[in-house]
């Protein structure tokens, strides 16, 4: 999954939800379910997601939506194989980005 997010220090929940094409309620639900998601909150209680939070959300999205894990299965997978899963996911993400760029160049020719 290639996200279309600008380079920023913090993203609000609306930007993140739009990038993942999900409702904000799902992001809030995943925040409660997964300990790795710890967005900062301002005085009004608005969530501010860091790029690391977005990477964790990408991994959760990949496990739950793309690979079909249950929430409990995804939690266990994240705890047991966090390092291996993260590096594999980063490699897959980079390769998908390269593929998208190559397809764009191919279509321009």
C-alpha positions in Angstrom: 0.0 0.0 0.0 1.4 3.3 -1.1 0.2 6.2 1.1 -0.2 9.7 -0.3 0.8 11.7 2.8 2.9 14.9 2.7 6.1 15.0 4.7 5.1 16.4 8.1 5.9 15.9 11.8 2.3 15.2 12.8 -0.8 14.2 10.9 -4.4 14.6 12.2 -6.7 11.6 12.3 -8.7 12.8 9.3 -5.5 12.9 7.1 -4.5 9.4 8.3 -8.0 7.9 7.7 -8.2 9.4 4.2 -4.8 8.0 3.3 -5.9 4.5 4.4 -9.4 5.0 2.9 -11.1 4.0 6.2 -13.3 5.8 8.8 -11.7 7.7 11.6 -13.6 5.4 14.0 -11.5 2.5 12.8 -8.3 4.4 13.5 -9.5 5.2 17.0 -10.6 1.6 17.5 -7.2 0.3 16.5 -5.5 2.8 18.8 -7.4 1.2 21.7 -6.7 -2.4 20.6 -3.0 -2.1 19.7 -0.4 -0.9 22.2 2.0 0.1 19.5 -0.2 3.0 18.5 0.3 5.9 20.9 -0.6 9.2 19.1 0.0 12.4 21.0 -3.0 14.4 22.0 -3.2 18.1 22.3 -5.1 20.0 25.0 -8.3 19.6 23.1 -7.8 15.9 22.8 -7.1 15.9 19.1 -4.9 13.0 18.0 -1.6 13.8 16.3 0.1 10.9 14.6 3.8 10.8 14.0 5.4 9.1 10.9 6.2 6.2 13.2 2.6 5.9 14.2 1.6 5.9 10.5 4.2 3.1 9.8 2.6 1.1 12.6 -0.8 1.7 11.2 0.4 0.6 7.8 1.6 -2.7 9.4 -1.7 -3.2 11.2 -3.7 -2.4 8.1 -1.5 -4.9 6.1 -2.0 -7.7 8.7 -5.8 -7.1 9.2 -7.1 -5.9 5.9 -4.7 -7.4 3.4 -3.6 -10.6 5.0 -6.8 -11.4 6.8 -5.5 -11.7 10.4 -8.0 -11.4 13.2 -7.3 -8.6 15.7 -6.0 -11.1 18.3 -3.9 -12.8 15.6 -2.4 -9.5 14.5 -1.6 -8.6 18.2 0.2 -11.9 18.7 2.0 -11.5 15.4 3.1 -8.0 16.3 4.4 -9.1 19.7 6.2 -12.2 18.6 7.7 -11.2 15.3 7.8 -7.4 15.4 11.3 -7.0 14.1 11.0 -9.6 11.3 7.6 -8.5 10.2 8.6 -4.8 10.2 11.6 -5.4 8.0 9.6 -7.6 5.6 6.8 -5.1 5.4 9.3 -2.2 4.7 10.8 -4.2 1.9 7.4 -5.0 0.4 6.4 -1.4 0.7 9.5 -0.1 -1.1 9.1 -2.7 -3.9 5.4 -1.6 -4.4 6.6 2.0 -4.6 9.2 1.1 -7.3 6.6 -0.9 -9.2 4.2 2.0 -9.1 6.9 4.4 -10.4 7.8 1.9 -13.2 4.2 1.5 -14.2 3.8 5.3 -14.3 6.9 5.6 -16.6 5.6 2.8 -18.8 2.2 4.5 -19.2 4.0 7.8 -20.1 5.9 6.1 -22.9 
